[in-house]
């Protein structure tokens, strides 16, 4: 937005594989805005190397997933680090969840249910059949399913093909690289800070519910 928003990705020197050839790297994302539209924030995030998709460490139990500081406050680096949790522990926990997702095979009906809840909300499974079919035939659902079924980068890896981890990454690739937007800048803003970020986190959490069920 003309320099109003700026950010940095800081490596935490943590990386691991969810399976052969499927490497993840850990980062802390720092961001702020000088036009009053956003507070200064820090959050744990990951990058999947094979496709450069980003995903927050949404299931961090050792600390907060994201810390925000008002521009009227002093940015206390030590306090933010404590609130986010010890980075390597957060990353290890995330990788444990990623590997569990990679072991969970999905039936087609489960993929459809995940997509319905993701795009239609919690009550989507209660919609009439025609409405459910309409959601699954809409462009977002078809794009996500195409990525999941082999079109996505890294979709044919053993960790991803036919698994809950593959579904999560189909959603992240759609949001990060294909989501309709007026510009690449707007898409990035959505993927990291807006609706796209919420969509990715929702996909991760709902897929993880299947693992824990």
Secondary structure as UniProt FT lines:
FT   TURN            2..3
FT   STRAND          5..19
FT   TURN            20..21
FT   STRAND          22..33
FT   STRAND          40..48
FT   TURN            49..52
FT   STRAND          53..56
FT   TURN            58..59
FT   STRAND          66..69
FT   TURN            71..72
FT   HELIX           77..84
FT   HELIX           87..103
FT   HELIX           108..120
FT   TURN            122..123
FT   HELIX           124..126
FT   HELIX           129..137
FT   HELIX           139..146
FT   HELIX           147..151
FT   TURN            153..156
FT   TURN            158..162
FT   HELIX           164..173
FT   HELIX           174..178
FT   HELIX           184..193
FT   HELIX           195..212
//
